[in-house]
Every structure is written in C-alpha cells, then in structure tokens.
C-alpha cells in the first residue's frame, strides 16, 4: 500500500537544529546523520506498522548510530512525522506543540 509521508513544520525545525549542531561539530558527521535520517524515514515509509507504539498512538523509530528517535503516527494512507527528538529529551513534550 502506498502511503503519503508528511513532516510537520515543528519536525522540520527539529531536523534543522540537529543538522546545524552536527555541521558545527563535524561536517562529515552531519552528512552521515542526514543519510541515516533518510534511511530511517524510508524504512518508516515502507514498514510503518513494524515499529511499536511507544505512547499515545505514537510510534518511535530510533536511529542506530545517533541518539535520536523519529516520532510518527499513521493511518490507512498517511504517515505523519510529528517530531525528531534526542533520546535525552522527554518525548511527551511533543504534546505541547
């Protein structure tokens, strides 16, 4: 089944902040972060049901080499990425958005 994948504006800000941090730290690390982020997004797109629900109908797919989780919801035809959070952050903060 084909899904439409959307990313909220807040999530775009999360991604921008993470990328900027890695760019300021080490540009090659930033490139690896972006590549892994894309890989996990592709996995979510192909397999949205394989990731367990963590809280409030939110699924969390963790990056393997970076301390981030992609938080998303999905229904019959749409996947919505609602947040990209560092694992040290409280995932419940997305509710405040």
TIMI-792077 format. One line per field, with one value per residue: residue in three letters; x, y, z of N, C-alpha, C, O in turn. Coordinates in pm, whole numbers. Layout:
BEGIN
residuo	c(Ala, ...)
neast	c(X, ...)
nnorth	c(Y, ...)
nup	c(Z, ...)
caeast	c(X, ...)
canorth	c(Y, ...)
caup	c(Z, ...)
ceast	c(X, ...)
cnorth	c(Y, ...)
cup	c(Z, ...)
oeast	c(X, ...)
onorth	c(Y, ...)
oup	c(Z, ...)
***
This chain:
BEGIN
residuo	c(Unk, Unk, Unk, Unk, Unk, Unk, Unk, Unk, Unk, Unk, Unk, Unk, Unk, Unk, Unk, Unk, Unk, Unk, Unk, Unk, Unk, Unk, Unk, Unk, Unk, Unk, Unk, Unk, Unk, Unk, Unk, Unk, Unk, Unk, Unk, Unk, Unk, Unk, Unk, Unk, Unk, Unk, Unk, Unk, Unk, Unk, Unk, Unk, Unk, Unk, Unk, Unk, Unk, Unk, Unk, Unk, Unk, Unk, Unk, Unk, Unk, Unk, Unk, Unk, Unk, Unk, Unk, Unk, Unk, Unk, Unk, Unk, Unk, Unk, Unk, Unk, Unk, Unk, Unk, Unk, Unk, Unk, Unk, Unk, Unk, Unk, Unk, Unk, Unk, Unk, Unk, Unk, Unk, Unk, Unk, Unk, Unk)
neast	c(84, 51, 170, 122, 372, 423, 584, 577, 583, 708, 862, 1038, 1184, 1303, 1469, 1634, 1767, 1911, 2074, 2222, 2364, 2530, 2668, 2813, 2974, 3106, 3140, 3137, 3019, 2768, 2676, 2660, 2465, 2240, 2210, 2151, 1916, 1747, 1746, 1610, 1366, 1281, 1255, 1044, 845, 813, 750, 551, 398, 563, 708, 687, 416, 482, 377, 62, -47, 171, 441, 785, 1080, 1407, 1723, 2018, 2293, 2297, 2176, 1880, 1524, 1262, 944, 621, 290, 36, -218, -463, -369, -175, 131, 251, 512, 584, 777, 1130, 1334, 1601, 1739, 1770, 1575, 1243, 992, 725, 699, 619, 348, 291, 301)
nnorth	c(-118, 223, 499, 837, 1050, 1285, 1566, 1754, 2116, 2176, 1950, 1978, 2193, 2067, 1885, 2061, 2192, 1978, 1901, 2139, 2144, 1919, 1996, 2213, 2077, 1865, 1832, 1599, 1417, 1530, 1480, 1201, 1175, 1292, 1111, 873, 949, 983, 718, 588, 719, 624, 353, 369, 461, 239, 39, 106, -15, -188, -76, -40, 96, 356, 549, 712, 646, 694, 608, 518, 539, 457, 604, 432, 495, 741, 949, 976, 978, 914, 1028, 926, 908, 707, 635, 480, 578, 773, 886, 1062, 1248, 1357, 1450, 1488, 1373, 1408, 1144, 1207, 1385, 1459, 1271, 1332, 1600, 1673, 1686, 1940, 2099)
nup	c(0, -79, 96, 200, 302, 545, 696, 984, 1033, 1277, 1316, 1104, 1201, 1422, 1288, 1141, 1354, 1468, 1252, 1212, 1452, 1423, 1188, 1285, 1460, 1318, 981, 819, 991, 1008, 747, 757, 954, 827, 614, 754, 881, 658, 568, 778, 763, 513, 577, 763, 590, 421, 604, 817, 1016, 1151, 1356, 1699, 1897, 2115, 2292, 2345, 2086, 1927, 1729, 1752, 1584, 1611, 1537, 1444, 1484, 1594, 1860, 1839, 1792, 1565, 1574, 1504, 1354, 1199, 955, 746, 495, 534, 671, 939, 1043, 1351, 1523, 1584, 1815, 2044, 2233, 2500, 2558, 2680, 2548, 2568, 2535, 2283, 2285, 2369, 2155)
caeast	c(0, 127, 140, 173, 453, 438, 664, 521, 679, 785, 962, 1141, 1270, 1383, 1572, 1728, 1850, 2004, 2173, 2310, 2455, 2632, 2752, 2907, 3065, 3188, 3057, 3119, 2921, 2639, 2637, 2619, 2338, 2135, 2192, 2081, 1781, 1674, 1728, 1505, 1240, 1244, 1208, 911, 754, 788, 708, 506, 338, 664, 762, 589, 362, 550, 286, -43, -57, 292, 547, 917, 1186, 1534, 1839, 2110, 2424, 2278, 2080, 1755, 1410, 1161, 813, 523, 161, -10, -350, -472, -297, -84, 227, 285, 626, 547, 892, 1261, 1383, 1720, 1693, 1774, 1459, 1117, 910, 592, 695, 554, 208, 279, 306)
canorth	c(0, 347, 598, 972, 1081, 1429, 1609, 1879, 2226, 2162, 1846, 2038, 2271, 1969, 1833, 2171, 2213, 1866, 1911, 2253, 2105, 1831, 2074, 2291, 1984, 1799, 1826, 1460, 1357, 1584, 1406, 1066, 1192, 1313, 985, 777, 1002, 947, 572, 552, 768, 528, 233, 400, 468, 104, -52, 186, -98, -271, -6, -47, 218, 385, 624, 792, 612, 744, 511, 582, 466, 514, 597, 335, 549, 874, 939, 1042, 896, 976, 1001, 939, 841, 673, 576, 398, 627, 883, 880, 1198, 1256, 1465, 1502, 1423, 1408, 1348, 1046, 1263, 1472, 1397, 1260, 1387, 1743, 1698, 1718, 2083, 2171)
caup	c(0, -82, 198, 184, 420, 567, 811, 1034, 1040, 1401, 1292, 1018, 1292, 1497, 1197, 1115, 1473, 1481, 1143, 1242, 1560, 1366, 1096, 1368, 1526, 1217, 861, 774, 1081, 965, 628, 800, 1025, 726, 541, 840, 898, 536, 566, 874, 705, 408, 645, 815, 475, 371, 711, 931, 1121, 1219, 1472, 1807, 1956, 2242, 2379, 2280, 1943, 1860, 1703, 1757, 1514, 1656, 1451, 1504, 1520, 1651, 1970, 1801, 1753, 1480, 1633, 1395, 1356, 1063, 937, 625, 378, 564, 781, 980, 1135, 1441, 1597, 1589, 1947, 2103, 2332, 2635, 2574, 2718, 2427, 2591, 2504, 2155, 2314, 2395, 2027)
ceast	c(88, 78, 188, 249, 465, 518, 608, 626, 766, 895, 1073, 1238, 1360, 1499, 1677, 1822, 1954, 2113, 2271, 2410, 2566, 2722, 2855, 3009, 3162, 3103, 3035, 3018, 2781, 2588, 2589, 2484, 2223, 2106, 2116, 1937, 1695, 1646, 1614, 1369, 1191, 1190, 1067, 809, 716, 724, 650, 450, 440, 723, 653, 540, 430, 458, 182, -54, 61, 392, 680, 1018, 1318, 1642, 1939, 2239, 2417, 2167, 1949, 1649, 1314, 1025, 708, 393, 130, -151, -348, -386, -195, 3, 263, 399, 603, 665, 1018, 1319, 1512, 1672, 1698, 1653, 1336, 1027, 769, 583, 629, 407, 186, 279, 169)
cnorth	c(124, 444, 735, 1003, 1232, 1454, 1742, 1990, 2220, 2058, 1898, 2122, 2178, 1920, 1940, 2194, 2102, 1874, 2024, 2217, 2017, 1904, 2154, 2203, 1923, 1775, 1685, 1387, 1405, 1509, 1265, 1071, 1206, 1184, 884, 822, 966, 797, 530, 602, 674, 399, 254, 399, 328, 12, 21, 103, -178, -206, 0, 92, 236, 455, 695, 769, 666, 629, 586, 489, 533, 500, 505, 397, 688, 868, 1015, 938, 977, 932, 1026, 868, 798, 620, 503, 447, 737, 854, 1024, 1192, 1379, 1522, 1421, 1467, 1336, 1255, 1098, 1354, 1391, 1391, 1316, 1535, 1772, 1732, 1867, 2164, 2207)
cup	c(0, 23, 152, 313, 431, 694, 856, 1034, 1166, 1386, 1202, 1102, 1373, 1412, 1170, 1233, 1488, 1375, 1170, 1351, 1504, 1267, 1174, 1438, 1426, 1093, 809, 862, 1044, 842, 664, 872, 925, 650, 626, 864, 777, 529, 659, 823, 595, 470, 699, 701, 425, 474, 832, 1046, 1200, 1343, 1578, 1850, 2091, 2341, 2293, 2129, 1861, 1849, 1707, 1691, 1549, 1549, 1520, 1555, 1582, 1755, 1944, 1769, 1668, 1534, 1525, 1427, 1213, 1068, 803, 509, 407, 686, 812, 1080, 1221, 1518, 1567, 1722, 1980, 2214, 2475, 2661, 2615, 2595, 2446, 2554, 2370, 2175, 2334, 2266, 1977)
oeast	c(189, -42, 284, 195, 511, 519, 594, 746, 884, 1006, 1190, 1358, 1478, 1613, 1797, 1942, 2070, 2231, 2392, 2527, 2683, 2842, 2972, 3118, 3284, 3002, 2927, 2941, 2686, 2470, 2491, 2400, 2121, 1990, 2025, 1847, 1581, 1537, 1532, 1269, 1071, 1092, 980, 700, 600, 653, 699, 454, 407, 782, 539, 613, 435, 462, 212, -68, 50, 423, 686, 1040, 1338, 1651, 1945, 2289, 2519, 2073, 1914, 1678, 1289, 994, 705, 386, 191, -198, -242, -337, -135, -44, 301, 385, 602, 655, 1012, 1351, 1530, 1574, 1636, 1631, 1327, 988, 702, 474, 586, 347, 74, 258, 156)
onorth	c(128, 468, 746, 984, 1299, 1372, 1834, 1961, 2256, 2074, 1866, 2122, 2207, 1913, 1912, 2212, 2128, 1854, 2007, 2254, 2038, 1876, 2161, 2249, 1927, 1705, 1653, 1305, 1327, 1477, 1216, 983, 1139, 1151, 816, 739, 922, 755, 446, 533, 647, 342, 168, 343, 302, -82, -1, 147, -232, -274, 39, 191, 143, 426, 733, 865, 680, 562, 704, 377, 651, 398, 501, 356, 746, 789, 1107, 827, 1095, 813, 1132, 781, 848, 568, 467, 366, 791, 804, 1100, 1136, 1492, 1632, 1303, 1585, 1219, 1286, 1039, 1395, 1271, 1495, 1345, 1590, 1885, 1800, 1916, 2285, 2268)
oup	c(71, 37, 74, 422, 338, 786, 776, 1035, 1163, 1436, 1223, 1078, 1392, 1458, 1174, 1214, 1518, 1404, 1152, 1343, 1535, 1262, 1134, 1471, 1444, 1101, 760, 813, 1049, 833, 608, 855, 938, 625, 576, 867, 793, 490, 623, 840, 585, 421, 684, 714, 392, 439, 942, 1162, 1306, 1427, 1550, 1840, 2172, 2460, 2180, 2053, 1739, 1947, 1671, 1735, 1521, 1481, 1643, 1660, 1619, 1740, 2017, 1724, 1695, 1537, 1462, 1514, 1118, 1169, 753, 431, 313, 788, 723, 1189, 1171, 1573, 1531, 1740, 1946, 2281, 2563, 2775, 2588, 2542, 2347, 2542, 2346, 2091, 2317, 2269, 1870)
***
